């Protein structure tokens, strides 16, 4: 069973907004056993939408369209769908009642005729009530294929998918069972891992595939199984995971579906009643941002200093001017003083310090572009490493963040 996703809107094509709708739809469809054949983005243009619909119908069994359902003149999706299905717009009282309810409860401006016109829907569609917006979802069936048109506003689209679209699809089709297990690894590159587990990969059953997903210092290994027999999928997946883990035990940190590396670190700290502090320079607070995205971080994360300028390292953390003068801001010596100072300042058990030259130019730094130093202060030791993460600023920062987590987890598990 295959699906195609069509997103409508000039704002996507000019990069004004990021198409998060397709990513969400791809995940949700995959969960029920539907493979996405293709994702297409088109302008708010009738001929382009019609062309995309025709091509999608030849490619897929399920076509999901998002966008172009607002009240303004540039939202032409409903009119185009009428042309495609040889249909006409008719008044739908249920849709109008929903629009009037939303305006009376949540919208301060008076309802207008433009808003009421959203109660016009193609006569051949099944209306999907939008609890959070005025544009309804629409379900069409043609030649044993399903077309679903949804509003482009993400939270409206997600609610319609979860509450209406997925249940209706399950009623309409029988899907295979799909299961993914994604193993998180840190500290070894994709090719090295591939060489290590080559025999394992060659002996996977034909309904289980392995994908390598590298990303700046970490590699995710995704096992994907697909079969009509759910019991077979679950049992064989568990068996293969147990065969794989011993081969990557030194670099394996957990499963992406349940835990990220920062949540694993947080769990370790909570279990040990230990705490963490940060002193970030070239990472610019990004480590702190990732940690605090998760509820409960305050149980172990005491705080951090974003000491980007040299002056802040000296004035806030007390890094020695003599150390900076002798070794440079990007040095093991400065990273060490930063980590020790952060640990002392916040009275924490552990501290991470990052200092580096993310580029793109060397400037007055002694260190080359891409050179970074990361220090981990633990209850028993001080670990400092120097790396060169290349000449792309974003890459240097992200690799620095990932390496900091990797080094920290390694030290936690030692103690």
C-alpha positions in Angstrom: 0.0 0.0 0.0 1.5 3.3 -1.1 0.7 6.9 -0.5 1.7 10.2 -2.0 1.7 13.5 -0.2 1.0 16.8 -2.0 1.7 20.1 -0.2 0.2 23.3 -1.8 1.6 26.7 -1.1 4.0 29.2 -2.6 5.3 29.8 0.9 6.8 26.3 1.0 8.5 26.7 -2.4 10.2 30.0 -1.6 11.4 28.7 1.7 9.3 31.0 3.8 8.1 28.1 5.9 9.4 24.6 6.5 7.2 21.7 5.4 6.8 19.9 8.7 3.4 18.5 7.6 5.0 16.0 5.2 7.3 14.7 7.9 4.4 14.2 10.3 2.3 12.5 7.6 5.1 10.2 6.6 5.6 9.0 10.2 1.9 8.5 10.9 1.3 6.6 7.6 4.4 4.4 8.2 3.0 3.5 11.6 0.0 1.9 10.1 1.9 0.1 7.3 1.6 2.6 4.5 4.8 3.5 2.5 5.1 7.0 1.1 6.0 6.8 -2.5 6.6 10.5 -3.1 6.2 14.0 -1.6 5.3 16.8 -4.1 5.1 20.5 -3.4 3.3 22.7 -5.8 2.3 26.4 -6.1 -1.2 27.8 -5.5 -1.8 27.2 -9.2 -4.7 25.2 -10.6 -2.9 23.6 -13.5 0.0 22.5 -11.3 -2.4 21.1 -8.7 -4.3 19.2 -11.3 -1.1 17.8 -12.8 0.1 16.7 -9.3 -3.2 15.0 -8.6 -3.2 13.1 -11.9 0.4 11.9 -11.4 -0.3 10.9 -7.7 -3.3 8.9 -8.7 -1.2 6.8 -11.1 1.5 6.4 -8.4 -0.4 5.7 -5.2 -3.4 4.2 -3.5 -3.8 7.0 -0.9 -3.2 10.7 -1.9 -3.1 13.2 1.0 -3.1 17.0 0.1 -2.4 19.8 2.6 -2.8 23.5 2.2 -4.8 25.9 0.1 -8.0 25.7 2.1 -8.2 29.1 3.6 -10.9 31.8 3.0 -8.8 34.0 0.8 -8.8 34.1 -3.0 -5.4 32.5 -3.4 -6.7 29.4 -1.6 -8.0 27.5 -4.7 -7.8 23.8 -3.6 -11.5 23.3 -3.2 -12.3 24.7 -6.7 -9.5 22.6 -8.2 -10.7 19.5 -6.6 -14.2 20.1 -8.0 -12.7 20.3 -11.5 -10.6 17.1 -10.9 -13.6 15.1 -9.6 -16.1 16.8 -12.0 -18.0 18.1 -9.0 -19.5 21.3 -7.7 -19.4 23.2 -4.4 -22.5 22.9 -2.2 -23.5 24.4 1.2 -22.8 22.2 4.2 -24.7 23.2 7.3 -22.5 21.1 9.6 -19.4 23.0 8.5 -21.1 26.3 8.9 -22.3 25.4 12.4 -18.7 24.6 13.3 -17.4 27.9 11.9 -20.0 29.9 13.8 -19.2 28.0 17.0 -15.5 28.7 16.6 -16.1 32.4 16.1 -18.5 32.7 19.0 -16.1 30.9 21.4 -12.6 31.8 20.3 -12.4 34.6 17.8 -13.0 38.2 18.8 -13.6 39.6 15.2 -17.1 39.3 13.7 -17.7 36.4 11.3 -17.8 37.6 7.7 -19.2 36.2 4.5 -15.7 35.2 3.5 -15.6 32.9 6.5 -19.1 31.6 5.8 -18.0 30.6 2.3 -15.8 28.0 3.8 -19.0 26.0 4.4 -19.0 25.4 0.6 -17.5 22.0 0.0 -17.5 19.6 -3.0 -20.7 17.5 -3.1 -18.8 14.2 -3.5 -16.6 14.5 -0.5 -17.1 13.2 3.1 -16.5 16.2 5.4 -14.0 15.8 8.2 -14.8 18.3 11.0 -12.0 20.6 11.9 -12.2 21.2 15.7 -9.5 23.8 15.7 -10.1 25.8 12.5 -12.7 26.9 9.9 -11.4 24.9 6.9 -12.8 21.3 6.9 -11.0 18.2 5.8 -12.4 16.4 2.8 -12.3 12.7 1.9 -12.9 11.6 -1.7 -12.9 8.1 -3.2 -12.3 7.4 -6.8 -11.6 4.1 -8.5 -10.7 2.4 -5.2 -8.3 5.2 -4.3 -8.6 7.6 -1.5 -7.9 11.4 -1.7 -7.8 13.4 1.5 -7.6 17.2 1.5 -6.5 18.8 4.7 -5.8 22.3 6.0 -2.1 23.4 6.0 -2.1 24.7 9.5 0.0 22.0 11.3 -2.0 21.6 14.5 -5.3 21.5 12.6 -3.9 18.9 10.1 -2.5 16.7 12.9 -5.8 16.6 14.8 -7.7 15.6 11.6 -5.1 12.9 10.7 -5.2 11.3 14.2 -8.9 11.7 14.9 -10.3 11.0 11.4 -8.0 10.0 8.6 -6.0 7.2 10.2 -9.1 5.5 11.7 -10.9 5.7 8.3 -7.9 4.3 6.5 -7.7 1.4 8.9 -11.4 0.7 8.2 -10.9 0.9 4.4 -7.7 -1.1 4.0 -5.8 -4.0 5.5 -2.3 -3.0 6.2 0.9 -4.9 6.9 2.6 -4.4 10.3 5.6 -2.2 10.4 8.1 -2.0 13.2 11.2 0.2 13.6 14.0 -0.1 16.1 16.6 2.7 16.0 19.8 2.1 17.9 21.8 5.2 18.9 25.6 5.0 18.6 28.3 7.6 19.4 32.0 7.7 18.7 32.4 5.5 15.6 31.8 6.5 11.9 29.3 4.9 9.5 31.9 3.0 7.4 33.6 1.6 10.5 30.3 0.4 12.0 29.4 -1.1 8.6 32.6 -3.1 8.5 32.1 -4.3 12.0 28.5 -5.6 11.5 28.8 -6.7 7.9 28.0 -10.4 8.6 25.1 -9.4 10.8 23.6 -7.3 8.0 24.1 -10.0 5.3 22.2 -12.5 7.4 19.1 -10.4 8.1 15.8 -11.9 7.0 14.4 -10.5 3.8 11.6 -8.6 5.6 14.0 -6.7 7.9 16.2 -3.9 6.4 19.1 -2.0 8.1 19.7 1.7 7.4 22.6 3.9 8.5 21.7 7.4 9.5 24.9 9.4 10.3 24.7 12.8 11.8 27.8 14.7 13.1 29.5 12.4 15.5 26.6 9.9 16.0 25.1 7.2 13.8 21.6 5.8 14.1 21.1 2.2 13.0 17.5 1.7 12.0 16.1 -1.8 11.7 12.8 -1.8 9.8 10.5 -4.8 9.6 7.4 -5.1 7.5 5.1 -8.2 7.3 1.5 -9.1 7.5 2.3 -11.3 10.5 2.7 -9.0 13.5 3.9 -11.8 15.9 6.6 -12.8 13.4 7.8 -9.2 13.1 8.0 -8.5 16.8 9.7 -11.8 17.7 12.3 -11.6 14.8 13.0 -7.9 15.5 13.8 -8.6 19.1 16.0 -11.5 18.1 18.0 -9.4 15.6 18.4 -6.5 18.2 19.8 -9.0 20.7 22.3 -10.2 18.0 23.3 -6.7 17.1 23.9 -5.1 20.5 26.9 -7.2 21.5 28.6 -6.2 18.3 28.3 -2.5 19.1 28.1 -2.5 22.9 31.0 -0.1 23.3 29.3 2.6 21.2 25.6 1.9 21.8 23.8 4.3 24.1 20.1 3.5 23.7 17.0 3.3 21.5 15.9 6.5 19.7 12.2 5.5 20.0 12.4 5.7 23.8 15.4 7.8 24.7 17.8 10.3 23.3 21.4 10.6 24.7 20.5 13.6 26.8 17.5 11.7 28.4 19.8 8.8 29.1 22.2 11.2 30.8 19.4 12.8 32.7 18.2 9.4 33.9 21.7 8.5 35.1 22.0 11.7 37.0 18.6 11.3 38.7 19.3 7.7 39.7 22.6 8.8 41.2 21.3 12.0 42.7 24.1 13.9 40.9 24.1 17.3 39.1 25.5 19.0 36.0 26.7 22.5 35.1 27.8 24.0 31.8 30.3 26.6 30.6 29.6 27.0 26.9 31.6 29.2 24.5 31.5 28.1 20.8 28.4 25.9 21.4 26.6 29.1 22.4 24.1 27.6 24.9 23.0 24.8 22.6 23.9 22.0 25.1 21.7 23.8 27.7 18.9 24.2 25.2 18.9 20.5 24.4 18.9 19.5 28.0 16.1 21.8 29.1 13.8 20.7 26.3 13.0 17.7 28.5 10.7 17.9 31.5 12.4 17.2 34.8 15.8 18.5 33.7 15.8 20.8 36.8 16.3 17.7 39.0 19.9 17.4 37.8 20.8 20.5 35.7 21.9 23.3 37.9 22.6 25.9 35.2 25.1 27.2 32.8 27.2 30.1 31.7 27.2 31.2 28.0 30.7 32.7 28.2 31.1 33.5 24.5 33.4 36.5 24.8 36.9 36.2 26.3 36.0 38.9 28.9 33.1 36.7 30.2 35.5 33.8 30.7 37.8 36.0 32.7 35.2 38.1 34.6 32.5 35.5 35.3 34.4 32.2 35.4 37.7 33.6 36.6 39.8 32.1 33.9 43.3 33.3 34.2 44.4 36.0 31.8 47.9 34.6 31.9 46.5 31.2 30.8 44.7 32.8 27.9 47.7 34.8 26.9 50.0 31.8 27.0 47.9 29.1 25.5 45.0 31.0 23.6 41.3 30.9 24.3 40.9 27.7 22.4 43.2 25.4 24.5 43.0 22.5 26.9 44.2 24.8 29.6 41.3 27.3 29.2 38.8 24.5 28.8 40.0 22.9 32.0 39.7 26.2 34.0 36.2 26.8 32.6 35.0 23.3 33.6 36.5 23.6 37.1 35.0 27.0 37.6 31.5 26.0 36.4 31.5 23.0 38.7 32.5 25.2 41.6 30.2 28.0 40.8 27.1 25.8 40.6 28.2 23.3 43.2 27.6 20.5 40.8 29.0 17.0 40.6 29.9 17.3 36.9 30.6 20.1 34.5 31.1 20.4 30.7 33.1 23.3 29.2 33.4 24.0 25.5 35.8 26.4 23.8 36.6 26.5 20.1 36.9 28.3 16.8 33.8 27.5 14.8 34.8 29.8 11.9 34.3 30.6 9.2 37.5 32.7 9.6 40.4 32.3 11.8 40.5 35.9 12.9 42.7 36.6 15.9 42.5 33.1 17.3 45.6 31.0 17.6 43.5 27.9 16.9 42.6 26.9 13.4 39.0 27.0 12.2 37.3 23.8 13.4 39.6 23.3 16.4 37.7 22.8 19.7 38.5 21.8 23.2 36.0 20.0 25.4 36.5 19.4 29.1 34.5 17.2 31.5 35.0 17.8 35.2 33.8 14.8 37.2 33.8 14.1 41.0 37.1 12.2 40.5 38.8 13.6 37.4 39.2 16.2 34.7 39.0 14.9 31.1 40.0 17.2 28.2 40.1 16.5 24.5 40.9 18.5 21.5 39.3 17.9 18.1 39.1 19.5 14.6 35.6 19.3 13.3 36.2 20.9 9.9 35.5 24.3 8.3 31.7 24.5 8.4 30.4 26.6 11.3 27.1 24.8 11.9 28.8 21.4 11.6 31.5 22.4 14.1 28.9 23.5 16.6 26.7 20.5 16.2 29.6 18.0 16.4 30.8 19.8 19.5 27.4 19.3 21.2 27.2 15.6 20.2 30.8 15.0 21.3 30.2 16.7 24.7 27.2 14.4 25.4 29.2 11.4 24.3 32.2 12.3 26.6 29.9 13.0 29.5 28.0 9.8 29.3 31.2 7.8 29.0 32.5 9.4 32.2 29.2 8.9 34.1 29.2 5.2 33.3 32.8 4.9 34.6 31.8 6.0 38.1 
